Amino acid sequence: MKDLKKTSIIAAKIVLSVGIIGWLFYKLVGTPKACSAFVEMLQQPKAWGYLAVGFAFLLTIVLITMLRWWYLVRALGIDLSLPASLRIGFLGYFFNFAPTGIAGGDLLKAWLLAREKPRNRAKALASVIVDRIVGLYVLFLVATAGIFLTGFWQIAEPTVHWLCWLVIILTLVSTAGLALVLLPGFLDGPLVRGTTLIPKVGDAIESLIDAMLVYRSKRLVLFLSSVMTIPVHVFLALCLASLAMGLRFDRVPLGDYFTIYPVSGIAQTVPLPAGPAEMGIVFFYEQAWLRLPETKTELARVAAAERPQKEQELKEAAGREGLILALLYRLATILIVPIGAAYYFFGGRSEVAEVIHEEEGEEASEKLAPSVQ
């Protein structure tokens, strides 16, 4: 019964991801003319240097996130070496893509660290949870800054305006929440502790509270790990821009990628193998196209009666570029997986199997998985 439930969840995630990508293809490549334009874009010459730079940015980003986690682990007094941290980190990255029954790479990292450093199970879980919280919070900050600096929040399109305000609200709420968490006594109060009794999510909330208690006295550590995260999201925007230039998609200005990626990156936190981030990239790439001066000039030259149709054609053309860019970005993330696969197949296979066998269970998965997605 347990295996059937896990298999059903995995299958549902895959079906939903394929459905989102399929819908994007149908929407943007669903006619012979659109399909021909899509193929033509794929066949045009590439700037391989920019593509290599984009991949280098992505690999650097992955390494920085692993160094951040290592710093958070060491700050708790756990004597973990850098090579061991990279090994566990790349194994976790590999299992984020592997279609397995475990909750994901983050949970595996906590298990492997706890196995390597016994009597540190609570600290191991705390390091993984706080690492995720720091990464997500700084992503909110960068997305909000990008929205204001690029002027996306001024776009009249209702969906764009609503999404921008949603990001801003999430940033304000998360800032207020973190400020409360750092106040002495707040986490131990009856109001917060009472939430641990909520069915289904109470255990996850308790794990989160325990993690924050571990780090609450280490404000400098939280600050420095947040500073380390800023280059991650800046480089991700530059990665996407480099990949676009490698495809010779040069209409969207560099600054706009500091909104296109961070907002799409927030969508990527949805625990699906693919789909939300790609949909976000396509949508905001379309909006970036439509707000270009040359696009507006092109629309102004068309008769008023024909303008809606012309705008739709331009939007679909932009969407096809955005779709290719989103798929290339996803491919670039997958190209890093072989590093983790090498760790797994050449030395870590038995270790991972033993850890999963010892640790994975319905109770453990239900308690920890929601905390580390």
N, C-alpha and C positions, 0 to 999 in steps of 0.2 A: 504493500500500500504506500509506504514511504517512497520507494523507488518510482512508483507510478506518479505520485504527486510531483516529485522533482523533475521527472521526464516531461510531464505536462507543462510545468512552468517554463522549462527550457524551450520546448516546442512552441509555446505561446509567444515567447520573446522573439524567437527566430521568425515566426510567421508574421508578427507585427512589424518587425524591422524590414522584412522583405516586402510587406504590403506598403510601407511608407515609401521605400525606394521605388517600388513598382508604380505607385501613384505619381511620383515625380516624373518618372520616365513617360508615363502615359500623358501627363499634362503637358510636357515640354517636347516630347518626341513622338506624339501620337498620330501625326499625319505624315504622308510621304515627303512633303516639302520640309517639314520640321526635322524628320529623320535624316534627310539628305544634308541639311544644314549641320546637324549634329555630327554626322560622319565627316563632313568637310572640316569641322573644327578639330576633330581628332587627328585628321591626316595632315594638318598644316604643320610647317616646320617648328621645332621646339628649340628653346634656348636652354641647352642642357646645363650650362653653368649655373643659371638661376635655379633650376630644379635641384641641382646638387647642393646649392646654398640652402634651399628650403629644407631639404632632408637633414643637413648639418644642424640647422636651427632646431629641428624636432628632436634629434638625438641629444643635443645639448640640453634641451628642456627636460627630457627624461632623466638625464644624469643629475640635473639640478634638483629635481624632485626627490631623487634617491638620496642625494647629499642632505637635503632638508630633513628627511625622515631619520637619517643617521644622526644628525645633530639633535633631533628631538629625543632619540633613544639614548644617546650619550648624556644628555642633560638630566636623565633620570638615574644616572649612576650605573647604567648597564654598559659593561665593557665589551662593546661590539666593534670589531675591526672594520675598516672601510671595505676591504675585499669581501668580507662576509655580508656586509650591508648591500653591496652591489649584487652579489649572488642571490640573496633573498629578494631584492628589489626586482631583478630581471625575471626571476621565477614568478613573482607576483604579476608582473606585466604580461608574461606569457599566459598565465591562467586567467587573466582578464579577457583573453580572446578565446581560450579553450572551451569547447562545449562540454563542460563537466557538471557534475551535480553539486559541487561545492559552491559556497556563496560568492566566490570571486577572489581576485588576486589579493585584495586588502586583507581579507580574513586569513588567507594562506600565509601572508607575511607575518601576521600576529602569531599564528600557530608555529611557524618555523622559528621565529625569534624566541618564543616560549620554550620550544624544544631545545634550542641551542643554549639558552640561558635559563635553566630551571629556577623555580621560585620567583620568577619575574612575570608570571602570566598576566597579572592585572596591569603591570606597567607596559607589557608588550601590546596589549589591546589598547591601552590609553594612547600610546605613541601613534598607532594607526588611525584612531578616531580623530585625535587632535591634528594630525597631519592633513586629514581630509578637510576638517573644519577650516584650518588656516588657508588651504588652497582655495576652497570655495568662497571664503569671505573676501580674500584679495581679488578673486575673479569678479565678485560683485563691485568692488571698488573700482577696478580697471574698466569694467563695463559702464559704470556710471560716469566716470571721467570721459570715456570715449563718446558717450551719448552727448554730453555737453560740449566737448571740444570740437566734435565734428558737426554739431548742429542737427543730428538726427532727430532730436526731440522736437524740432520745429517742423518736421515733415507733416503735411496735412493729412496724409493717409491715416485713417482711423486705427487700423491694426498696428501700424508702426508707432503711432502716438501712445496707444494703449500698452504695447510691449515695453516702450521706453519708460513709461511711468511705473509699470510693474517692477522693472529692474531697480528703479530709484527707490521704490517703496521697500523692496526686499533688502536693499542696502541699508536703509534707515532702520528697519526692524532688526536686522542682524547686528547692526552697530549697537543699538539699544540693548539687545539681548546679551551681547558679549560684555557690555559695561556692567550689567546686572550680575552676570556670572562672576565677574572679578570682585564684586563687593563681598566683604567678609560676612559669613553667615547666611547669605542668600540661598546657596545650594542646600544647606542643611535645614532650611525652614520647612514648616509643615506643608506650605503650599506647593513647593517644588517636590518634596518627598512624596506627597500625596499622588502625584502623577505616575509614580512607579507602580501604583495599584491598578492602573488602567489595563483592562484585558488586552491581550495580543501585543501591545506596544510597551507595556510597563517594564519588561525586562530590558528592552532596548534603551528606554529612557534611563533606567538605572545604570546601565553600562556607560551611557553618555555622561551622566552626572559624576560617576566615579572617575572617568577620564579627566573631566574638567577640574575635579578636586586635586588630582595629582599635579596638574600644571598651574593651578591658580596662584601658587606662591612663586612661580617662575615667570613673572611678567616680562622680564628681559628676554628670556628664551622665546616666548610667544612673539614679542616684537621683532626680534632678529629673524626668526623663521618667516614672519610675514614679509620682512624686507627681502629675504631670499626669494620669495615667491613673486615679487614684482617683475623681475626679468623673465620669469616663466611665461607670464601672460603677454608681456611685451614681445618676446621672441615668437610666441605663437601667432600673434598678429603679423609679424614680419615673415614668419614661415609661410603663412597663407599668401601674403603679398608676393613673396619670392616664387612660390609655385605658380601664381597667376602670371607673373612676368615670364616664367619658364614656358608657359603655354602661349605666350604672346598675347595675353589678355591685358591690355595696357590702358583701357579707358578709365577704370576706377582708380582714383587717386590713392596714394599710399595711406593718407590719414584715415580714410574710410574703413580700412581694415581693422582699425582700433575700435570700431563698433561692430563690424561684421563678425569678427571672431569672438570677442568676449561674450556677446549676447548669445551667439550660437553655442559657445562653450557652456553656458548655463543650461541650455537645452540638452547638452551632452551628459549632464549629470543624471538624466533619466536612465535607469538601469536596463538599457537595451543594447544589443550588439552594434546596431547602426540605426540611422533614421532621423532622430531628432536634430542632431547637429547638422546633418546634410540638409535637412529641410530649412533650418535656420540660415545656413550659408546661402542657399538659393534665394530665400525670401529677401534677405538684407542686401544681397548682391543686386537683385532686381531694383530695389529702392535706390541703391547707390547709382545705378545707371540712369534711372528716371530723373534724378535731381541734378545730373550733369548739365552745364550750360549748353553744350553742343546738342544734347538730347532735346532740351527745351527749344533751342533754335530750330532743330529739325522738325519738331512738332508744330512750331509757329508757321512754318512754310506751307503746311497742309491746310486745306480748307476746313473750316470749323466742323462741318458735317462728317468729314473723314477722320477727324482728329482722334476720336475714341478707338477706332480700328487701328490706326497707326500706332497709338500708344500701346495697344495690346500686342501688336507685332514686335515693337521694341522691347516690351517687357518679356515676351517669350524668348526673344533672342538673348537677352541678358540672362534669363533663367537657364538657358542651355549652357551658356558659359559657366554660370554658377554651379550647375549640376556637375559638369566635367571637373571643375575646381574642387568641389566637395568630395567627389569620388577619388580624385588624386590625393587629396589630403588623407582620406581614409586608407588608401593604399600605402601612403608613406608611413602611417602609424603601424600598419601591419608588417612593413619591411623591417621594423625593429624587433618583431616577435622572434625571429630566428636566434637572436642573442640569448633570450630566455630559454628557447627550445634547446640550445646547445648546453646550457647549464643543466637542463632537465634530463636530456638523453645521455649526456656524458658525465654522470656522477650524481645527479640529484633525483633520479627517477625513484630509486628505492626509498630514499629519505622522504620524498613527498608522499609516496604511497603509504608509508608507515604513519606519517603525520595525519593524513586523511583518514586512515583506518582507525587511529586512536582517538582523533578529535571530532570527526564529523558524526553528527547524530542529529536527530530531529530537534532535540531540545537546544543543542548548541547553535544550530543554524537559525532557529527562530529567535534566539536571544541576540545573536551577534550580527546577523546579516543586515538588518535594517540600519544598524549603526555605522556600517562601513561601506555602504553603497556609494 
